């Protein structure tokens, strides 16, 4: 696997398309940080980090759906910065996703945060993905 973040996003995207309640993903620090941001912003219901015998661990994510319509809270996950072409953005030109209705997840010197938090802190960084 050459891009673990794309693998993470694809697993979540596929689980949403198949209407699964829980998805398991191999853990890493960046994936844990992205999961925390998704939970804080209300795109996922809950998450749990579990250790495995090979010490890598696994992330269990409970996906969030509307009770009546069964539509997922996550409508679109798009990878922006890829291993072959990294996308960096300074604080003044951070992207807005759907005019502020979605979020961009940014890897900064202050950790993995959303575009709104990065604008408030006046820091730029690598634009990892868009979530709407």
N, C-alpha and C positions, 0 to 999 in steps of 0.2 A: 504494500500500500504506500503510495507516494504522498498522498494528501489526507491526513487523518481528519481534518476539519470538514472536508468535502464528504468523507465517509460518514461522519457524524450527522451532517445535514441531510444526506441521502437516506440514512436509516430513519431519521425522524419523518422526513417527507413520505417515505414508503409506508411507515406505520400509520400516518394520518390518512393516506390514500386507501389503506386497507381497513381503516376504522379500528385499529388495535387500541386497547386501553393502556398498555404498558409496552415500552420498548427498552431493550437492553443494549448498551453500547460499551465497548472497551474504554477504560478510563485513561485520561491524561490530565495534566493540570489546566491546559487551555480549554479542554472540553468541559471540565468542572466549572471553570469560570463562565463559559458561555451558558451552561445550564443554570447557574445561579442568576445570571442576567435575565434569562427567559422566565424563570420563576418569579423574580422581583417585578417584572413587567406584566405578569398575568397571562403569559402565553402557554404555560404548562401548569398542571394542577399541583404536582409534587415531584420530588426526586429523592433518590437515596444513593449514597456511595457505598459500595460493598467491596471488601477485599477478597481476592481469590488466592488459590494456592500458588500461582505464579507471581504474586505480588503486584500485578498490574492493576487489578481491580476492575470493577464494572459499575457503570452508571445505570440505574433503573429510573426511567422517566415515566410518570403517569401523565398521559396526554389529556388535554382539556377539551370537552365538547359541550355545545349548547344542549340543555336538557330536552327542549321541545323539537328543535330542528335537526339535531345531531350533526351540526356543522362544527368543524374544528375551530379553535381559537387561532391556530396557525393556518393562514391561507396560502402564504408563499414564503419560501426560504430560498434565498439566492446567494450563492458564493460570489464574492467580488474579487478579493485578492487571492491569487492562485500562486502555487510555487514557481511557475514559469513567468509570471508577471505580477509582481507585488504592486498594490495600489495604496499609496500613502496620501494623506490629506492633512494640510495644516489646519489650525483651529478655525481660521476665518472662512475656509471653504469646505467645511464638513458637509456631507450630503444630507438632504432631507428626504425621507422615504414617504411617498404619497402625501406630500405637503405636511409632514409631521404626524400623520396618522399611524405610520409604521415606525420601526426603529432600525438604525444602523448600529451594528456591534463593532466597536473600535478597540483595538489593542493599543494601549498607550503606556507611558512610563508610570502612570498611576494605576495600572491594571486594566482588565477588560471591562469596559463601560459602554454606555449607550452614547449616541451622538449628542443628545441633549445635555447629558452630564459632562461630556467633553467640552461642549461649547461654554457651559457654566464655569468650568475650571480653566478655560482658555488653553487647552492642550490638543494637539493633533496626534495622529498615529496611523496605524495600518487599518484600513477598512476591511474587516473580515467578512461580514455578510449583511444582507438586508432581511428583515423579518416584517411581515405584514399579515 
